[in-house]
């Protein structure tokens, strides 16, 4: 049995971070020995300067990828098998995932299905059910939020059940992550805000997770400082290089932290909002944040104080007037909600037009998220979850 002082982690063979690092993509493809990669992205990406840059880089290197640009937000599982057949038909030998969390999750699992012909999606849903590595995968995030580029997790929507389910395996960890903050410069304000809040929740939940260890906690706190300190600036001025850099780095660090420690009840209660009502993941996390944090605080005041003190470090937001040697634990809740409101991310279920009579079935659905609830510092019953939803409404 592991103790809380033990450290085990599994990240990509290479993580390349920095402005302009996207230009290394052709080299990284050749380094993997790939000759016919597939570029996986969403329908709006080809209209961006970021896509044009990637395409030009590949053309200059003589690399002609197969393009699939039909990844949907919160992608349904049916699409995976369809694209897997295309990848096999085109004889692609590597995948490049260019986009946000949905695109990167899609690409990771696509690599497994396209390579492992004897595996179906139903067989790999859950924890450690993928028997071996799939095709080589390079991930390039265009949002600063999901942390998928370094995580062993992929989340999908199961439409018939109106739920989101996770696939978790070390075989989902990509081979190369190229994190270039410049790729986030074109993000619309509302997506910058919601994905940034998602990353902040990753930092917070991984810090208070019962599976946190000394390394993950350092990563969580560093991520908290960077995201909380610079997210407001990144939202209000998308070309603020310092802000974009720090939020992108914070998101990466938060992804590394939750890859070790996991996320917890905020995510568990957010999943039904995405599965049934298709609320964007960062927004769903934000509306649940205040009341889950309030539920978890008794007995965890020391952790909350550390987080609150991290948020008082001078940063880009300027929404904390001064540093303090002793910040009250509850202030962490005030800080994150004030930030969400300042960047126009909803903080109540009613703002999302979620009907109040949906709460009982959402509580039942969230209670089934044992993987996430198992990381939470306090146990939750179905009634506890229902009460949290009611407070959040």
N, C-alpha and C positions, 0 to 999 in steps of 0.2 A: 504493500500500500504506500502511495506517495504521501509525503508530508507537504505542508504549505511552503517549505523551504526548498523543495526539489524543483528543478527547472528542466523541462523537456520541450523542445520546439522543433518545428519542421517548416522551413520557408523555401521559397524558390532558390534554385542554384545561383541565380543572379538577380539582384534588385538594383536597378540603375535609376538614380534620382537626380534631377536637376533641370534647369532651364535649357532647352535645346537638345535634350538627350534623345528626343524622338528620332534624330538623324542617325542614331546607332541601329535602328531597326534592320536595315539590310544586312549589316555585319552580324547581328544576333541570329538572323534567319540562316545565314550561311554557316555560322558556328554550330547550329543544330543539325547541319547536313541536309537541310530541306531544299527541294528544288521546285515544288509546286504547293506553296502555301495557300490557304483559304483565308480571306479577310472577312471577318464576321462583324457586322455592325447593325445599327438601326436605320430606319427609313429616312431620317432627317440628316444623318451624318454626311452623306455625299454632298450636301449643300454647303458645308462648312469649309473654312480655310484650313482647319486641322486635317480634314480628309484630303484636300488637294495637296497639302504638304506631304502626307504619307504616300499618296499615290505617286507623286513626283519622285520621291526618294526611291521607291521600289522600281519605277521605270528607269531611273538613272543607273540602277544597279543591274538592270536586265532581268528583273523578277516580275513575272506576270501572274498575280494571284487570281484565284477564283473568288469572285465577290458574291457574298450573300448579305443583303442589307434589309432583311425583313424581321429582325429581332424586335419583339414587342415589349413594352414595359410589363413587368410582372409576367414573364412569358409562360404560356400554357404548355403543358407537357406534350401535347399532340404535335406541336411544331418541331420538337426535337427529333423525333423519328423521321419526319419528312426531310429535314435538312441533313440528317445523318446519311440517308440514302443518297442525297446529292453529293455529299463529300466523298462517299465511296465511289460513286459513278465518275467523279472528276479525278479520282486517284490522288487526292490531296495528301501530303505527307507532313503537314504542320498546320496549326491554326493560329491566327492573330485576332485577338478580341479587342476591338477598338470601340470604347463607349463607357457607359455607366455600369452600375452593379448588375442590372439585368443582362446586359450584353456579355459581361465577363462571366457571370454564372452560367449562362447559356453555352458559352464557348468551352468552359471547363468540362461540362458534362457531355457536350457534343464530341469532344476529343475521345472520351471513353467509349461512347456508343459507336462512333465511326471506326474505331480500331478493334474493339472487342466484339466481334460478331456474335458471340454466344451469350451476350448480356442484354437484358431488356431493362427499361427504365424502372418497372415495378420491382425488379430484383435488387436495385441499388438504393432505393429510398430508405433513409435511416442512417445509422452510424456504422462505419467500417464494413460496408457490404460490397465495395468495389474490389474485385480480386487482384487487379494489376493496373499499371499505368496505361493510359491511352496514348493518342498522338501527342507529339510535342506541342506545347502551347506557350505563346507569348501574349501577355496582357498589357494593354495600354489604357489606363483610365482617363476619361475625359471629364469626369466629375471628381470632386474631392469629398467623398462620403462613404462609399460602401466598404472599402478595404478589401474587396474581393480579390484584388491582384496578389495578395499575400495569404489569403485564407484557404482552409481546406473545406469550405462550405459553399453550397449552391442552393438557392431557394427557388421553388417553382409553385405556380398556382395550379391546383387541381379543380377545374371548373365544375365538374359534376358534384363534388363535395363542398364547393365554396370554401376551400381551405388552402393554406400555403404549407408546404412541407419541405423539410431540409434533407439534403444529401450531404453527408459528412464523411470525408475520407482523406488520408494523406495523399492518395493517388490523384486528388483533385488539385493539389498545389501545382501551380504552373511552373514551367521551366525558367522563364525569364519574365520579370516585371519591369517595364519601362515607365517610370512615373515622371512625366514632364509637365510642370505647372502651366506651361504655355498652352497646353492642350485644353486647359479649363478656361482660358480667357474669353471664349465666345459664349460661355454658359449664360443663359438668361438669369436674371436676378432671382426669380422665384425658385429655380432649380438649384442655384448656388446656395440659397437659404435653406431649402429643405434637405439637400444632401449634406450640407455642413452640420445641420442639427443631427442628422443620422450619425455622422462621425463623432460628434460630441457625446451622443448617447453611447456609442461603442466605448469611448474612453471612460465614461462614468460607470457603466455597467461592468466592464471588465475589471475596474478598480475595486468594486465592492463584491464581486463574484467570490463565492466560497472556494473557487479553484484558482484564485489569483496567487501569484508567486512573486518573489522579490523583483525579478526581471520584468514581468508583465506589469507590476505596479509602477515601476519607473517609467515604462513606456506609456502607461495610462495617464500618469500625471503630466508628463511632457506633452502628450497629445492634447490634454485638457488646456494647458497653458496656451498652446499655439492656436487651437481652434477657437477657444473662447476669446483669446486676445485679438484675433484678426478677422473673425468671420464677418462682423458688421462692416468692416472696411471693404472686404471682398464683395459683399452684397451691393454696397452702395457705389462701388467703382470697380467694375470687372477687370479693368486694366491696371489696377493697383498691384504692381509686381511683388512688392514685399508681402502684401496681404495674401495674394494668390499662392505665393511660395510657401508661406507658413501654414496656411490652411491645407494645402496639398500634403505637406510634410506631416502635419498633425493627423490627417486622415490615414496616411500610411502607417504612422506609429500606432494609431488606435486599432488599425487592422491587425498589426502584429500582436498587440496586446490581447484582443479578443480571440485571436487564433490560439492562444495559450489558455486564457482564462474563461472564455465564453462570454456570451451576453445572457441576460436573465429575464426578469418578469416584464420589463418594459417591452421587450421584443415579443414575448409570449402573448401579451395582451394586444400588441399591435397587429399580429398576424391575422386575426379574424377581420380586422378592418380592411386589410389588403385583399384577403381571400374572398370575402363576400361583397365588399363595397368598393374595391379597387382604389382605395386611398393610397397615394404614393407613400412609400415606406418611411421616408424621413418625416413626413407629416404625421403618419400614424404613430410613430415613436414619440413625437413631440406632444401630441394630445394626451398620451398616457404618462408622460414623464413626471409631472408634478405629483400626481397622486400615488404612483408607485414609489417615488422617492420618500414621500411622507410615510407610507406604510413601512418601508424598510428602515427608517431612521432610528427608532428605539433600539438601543443596544449596539448601534453602529456609529455613534456620534464621533468617535475618533476618526474614522474614515471620512465622514462628511466634513469634518473640520479641515482635514488635509486637502480635500478637493476644493473647499471654499478658499483656503489660503492660496492654492495654486491659481485660482481665478482672480486673486487680488494682485498678482504679479503684473507690473506695468506692461501693457500690451497695446494693441491697436485700437481696441474698442473704446477705451476711455470711460467706461460706464461704471467703474469703481473708483471712487475719489482718492483713496489712499490705501497704502498697505497697512496691515495690522498684524501684530504678533499673535493675536488670539481672536480668530474670527468665529462667530457663533456657527455651530454646525448647520442650523436651518437656513443659513444665508445661501448655501449652495443652491437650494430650491429657488430662492428669490432671484439669484443671479441668472440661472438658466432660463427661467420664465421671462424675465425682463429682456434677455437677449432675443428669445423667440418672438416676443411682441415687437421688439425694435426692428426686426427684419421681416415682419408680417407673415410668420408661420403660425397657423391656427393652434390654439392651446385648449380648445374644448370640442367635445364630440358634436355638440349642437351646431357649431360653425361648419361642420362637414355634412350637415343634413342627415346624420345617422338617426334613425327612428329610435325612440327610447324603448319601444317594445322589442327591439332586437337584442337588448342587453342580456337577457337570460340565455339565449342560444349562443351569443358571443362568449359568455362566461364558460359555458360548457366546452366550447371549441378551444378557448385559451387554456383550460384546465388539462387538455390532452397534450399540450406542448411540454411534455416531461423533460425533454432534452434541455430546454431553456429554463424552466422552473426549477430544475435540479441545481442550477448554478446560483439561484437567488439566495441571499443571506437569511431570508425568513420564509417559512413555508406558507403556502396559500391554499385555502380550500376554495371550492366553487363559490361559496358565499362571500369569501374575502374578495375574490375577483369581481363578483357581481357588484359589491359595494364600491369597489374602486371605479368600475365603469360608471356607476350612478353618480359618483362624485365628479368624474371627468365630463359627464354630460352637461 
